[in-house]
Amino acid sequence: MAYQQTLPADTDLIGEFRILGLLGSGGFANTYLAVVLSLGREVAINEFFPSDLAIRADSQSVSVKSADLEDRFQWAMGRFVREAQTLAKFRHPSVVRVFRVFNANDTAYIVLEFVQGADMATWLKQLQRPPTQAELDFILGPLLDALEVVHSSGILHRDIKPANIYIREADHTPVLLDFGAAKYAASAARDNAGTTAAIVSKGYSPNEAY
């Protein structure tokens, strides 16, 4: 039996989107570059795919690795959708825009703004020198404002790092991406922690996350 983690280019999603290619994969989701067929506009699409729970075998559909993981998968997918619905309400230039959520292939998808540019890790490498204080202030000020908006709704991003901060090509403003590890602070005490507790980005996560 052949297994694949991601969908191939030219995959059709619900007759409205066509995948152009893979932008990245993490522990919780795959991110694709796609086109809206009716508009010809490029978007990013996050596919809920927790690699510790799910597989894709010989088809586009996602399945749990074993029956005893089904409840965890469904719970985590519900959170994935709920957090997207909350993010869709935000109108902040440094929070990635959410346009739509839909279900297909036995999983959930989030349609997002496609940000033209490079992540902050790439930007730092391209500088070939330490950033100046003015350059950091230009980036960090809007990001802190964005986090204040997100935190006020009870959401913690939990994976802030240069790879998840994009610098727009047009005006060099920052935008915070990849809320796949996000967690509701208000309900943390009663959450099923199995699918969201172990979020670690070496060098950026707090000590208690390791």
C-alpha positions as CSV (number, residue, x, y, z in Angstrom):
1,M,0.0,0.0,0.0
2,A,1.4,3.4,-1.0
3,Y,1.4,6.2,1.6
4,Q,1.7,9.9,0.9
5,Q,1.6,12.8,3.3
6,T,0.7,15.6,0.9
7,L,-1.6,16.1,-2.1
8,P,0.0,16.4,-5.5
9,A,-0.1,19.4,-7.8
10,D,-3.3,19.7,-9.9
11,T,-5.4,18.2,-7.2
12,D,-9.0,19.6,-7.3
13,L,-10.6,20.6,-4.0
14,I,-14.4,20.8,-4.0
15,G,-14.5,22.0,-7.6
16,E,-13.4,25.5,-6.5
17,F,-9.6,25.3,-5.8
18,R,-6.7,23.7,-7.6
19,I,-3.4,22.9,-5.8
20,L,-0.4,24.4,-7.5
21,G,2.3,23.0,-5.2
22,L,3.4,22.4,-1.6
23,L,4.5,25.4,0.5
24,G,5.4,23.4,3.6
25,S,4.5,20.7,6.0
26,G,4.5,20.6,9.8
27,G,3.3,18.3,12.5
28,F,-0.3,19.4,12.3
29,A,-0.9,20.6,8.8
30,N,0.2,20.7,5.2
31,T,0.2,24.1,3.4
32,Y,-0.4,24.4,-0.3
33,L,-0.3,27.2,-2.9
34,A,-3.6,27.0,-4.7
35,V,-5.7,29.0,-7.2
36,V,-9.3,30.0,-6.9
37,L,-10.7,28.6,-10.1
38,S,-13.5,31.2,-10.5
39,L,-11.2,34.2,-9.8
40,G,-7.7,33.1,-10.9
41,R,-6.4,34.4,-7.5
42,E,-3.7,32.6,-5.6
43,V,-4.3,31.6,-2.0
44,A,-2.7,29.4,0.6
45,I,-4.6,26.4,1.9
46,N,-3.9,24.6,5.2
47,E,-4.9,21.0,5.3
48,F,-5.4,19.5,8.7
49,F,-3.0,16.5,8.8
50,P,-1.6,15.7,12.3
51,S,1.2,13.3,11.3
52,D,1.1,11.5,14.6
53,L,-2.5,10.6,14.1
54,A,-3.2,10.5,10.4
55,I,-2.2,8.7,7.2
56,R,-3.2,9.1,3.6
57,A,-3.2,5.7,1.8
58,D,-3.8,5.2,-2.0
59,S,-6.2,8.2,-2.2
60,Q,-6.8,11.8,-1.4
61,S,-8.7,11.0,1.8
62,V,-7.1,11.2,5.3
63,S,-7.6,8.3,7.7
64,V,-6.6,7.8,11.3
65,K,-3.7,5.4,12.0
66,S,-5.9,3.3,14.3
67,A,-9.5,3.3,15.5
68,D,-8.5,4.3,19.0
69,L,-7.1,7.6,17.7
70,E,-10.4,8.6,16.1
71,D,-11.7,10.7,19.0
72,R,-8.4,12.6,19.3
73,F,-8.4,13.2,15.6
74,Q,-12.0,14.6,15.6
75,W,-11.4,16.7,18.6
76,A,-8.2,18.2,17.2
77,M,-9.9,18.8,13.8
78,G,-12.8,20.6,15.6
79,R,-10.2,22.9,17.3
80,F,-8.5,23.5,13.9
81,V,-11.8,24.7,12.4
82,R,-12.8,26.7,15.5
83,E,-9.5,28.6,15.7
84,A,-9.8,29.4,11.9
85,Q,-13.2,30.8,12.4
86,T,-11.9,33.0,15.2
87,L,-8.9,34.2,13.2
88,A,-11.3,35.0,10.3
89,K,-12.8,37.8,12.5
90,F,-9.4,39.6,12.8
91,R,-8.6,42.5,10.6
92,H,-5.0,43.2,11.4
93,P,-2.4,43.7,8.7
94,S,0.1,41.5,10.6
95,V,-2.2,38.6,11.1
96,V,-2.7,36.3,8.1
97,R,-6.2,36.7,6.6
98,V,-8.5,33.7,6.8
99,F,-11.1,33.6,3.9
100,R,-12.9,30.3,4.3
101,V,-13.0,26.9,6.0
102,F,-14.4,23.7,4.4
103,N,-14.3,19.9,4.8
104,A,-13.1,17.5,2.1
105,N,-11.1,14.2,2.0
106,D,-12.3,13.4,5.5
107,T,-10.4,16.3,6.9
108,A,-10.6,20.1,7.2
109,Y,-9.1,22.9,5.1
110,I,-8.5,26.6,5.7
111,V,-8.2,29.1,2.8
112,L,-5.8,31.9,3.7
113,E,-4.2,35.0,2.2
114,F,-1.1,34.0,0.2
115,V,1.7,36.3,1.3
116,Q,4.3,37.2,-1.3
117,G,7.7,37.5,0.3
118,A,10.1,35.6,2.4
119,D,10.1,34.3,5.9
120,M,12.1,36.2,8.5
121,A,14.7,33.4,8.7
122,T,15.4,33.9,5.0
123,W,15.4,37.7,5.4
124,L,18.0,37.5,8.1
125,K,20.2,35.3,6.0
126,Q,19.9,37.6,3.0
127,L,21.0,40.6,5.2
128,Q,24.4,39.0,5.7
129,R,24.7,41.1,8.8
130,P,23.0,41.6,12.1
131,P,19.7,43.6,11.7
132,T,19.7,47.2,13.0
133,Q,17.5,48.3,15.8
134,A,15.4,50.3,13.4
135,E,14.9,47.3,11.2
136,L,13.8,45.2,14.2
137,D,11.5,47.9,15.5
138,F,9.8,48.1,12.1
139,I,9.0,44.3,12.3
140,L,8.4,43.7,15.9
141,G,6.1,46.7,16.6
142,P,3.3,45.5,14.3
143,L,3.8,41.9,15.4
144,L,3.4,42.8,19.1
145,D,0.2,44.8,18.1
146,A,-1.1,41.7,16.3
147,L,-0.4,39.4,19.2
148,E,-2.3,41.7,21.5
149,V,-5.3,41.4,19.2
150,V,-4.9,37.6,19.1
151,H,-4.4,37.2,22.8
152,S,-7.4,39.3,23.6
153,S,-9.5,36.6,22.0
154,G,-7.9,33.9,24.2
155,I,-5.7,32.4,21.5
156,L,-2.0,31.6,22.0
157,H,0.0,31.1,18.8
158,R,2.6,28.8,20.5
159,D,5.0,28.6,17.6
160,I,6.4,32.1,17.0
161,K,9.8,31.9,15.3
162,P,11.4,33.5,12.2
163,A,10.1,30.8,9.9
164,N,6.5,31.7,10.9
165,I,6.9,35.5,10.3
166,Y,6.8,36.6,6.7
167,I,8.1,39.8,5.4
168,R,5.9,41.1,2.6
169,E,7.7,41.7,-0.7
170,A,5.8,44.9,-1.5
171,D,6.3,47.0,1.6
172,H,8.5,44.8,4.0
173,T,5.8,44.7,6.6
174,P,5.5,41.6,8.7
175,V,2.7,39.1,8.9
176,L,2.3,36.2,11.4
177,L,1.6,32.9,9.8
178,D,0.9,29.2,10.8
179,F,-1.5,29.1,13.6
180,G,-1.6,25.3,13.3
181,A,-0.2,25.0,16.9
182,A,-2.5,27.6,18.3
183,K,-4.3,26.9,21.5
184,Y,-7.1,28.6,23.5
185,A,-5.6,29.9,26.7
186,A,-9.0,30.1,28.5
187,S,-9.7,26.4,28.0
188,A,-6.2,25.1,28.5
189,A,-6.9,23.4,31.8
190,R,-9.6,21.2,30.4
191,D,-8.2,20.5,26.9
192,N,-7.3,17.1,25.6
193,A,-3.6,17.8,25.6
194,G,-2.4,14.9,23.6
195,T,-2.5,16.6,20.2
196,T,-1.4,20.1,21.1
197,A,0.9,20.0,24.2
198,A,4.2,19.0,22.7
199,I,4.9,22.1,20.5
200,V,8.6,22.6,20.3
201,S,10.7,24.7,18.0
202,K,14.3,24.3,19.1
203,G,15.8,27.6,20.2
204,Y,12.4,29.4,20.3
205,S,10.0,27.4,22.6
206,P,9.9,28.1,26.3
207,N,11.7,25.6,28.6
208,E,8.4,24.0,29.8
209,A,7.4,23.0,26.3
210,Y,10.4,20.6,25.9
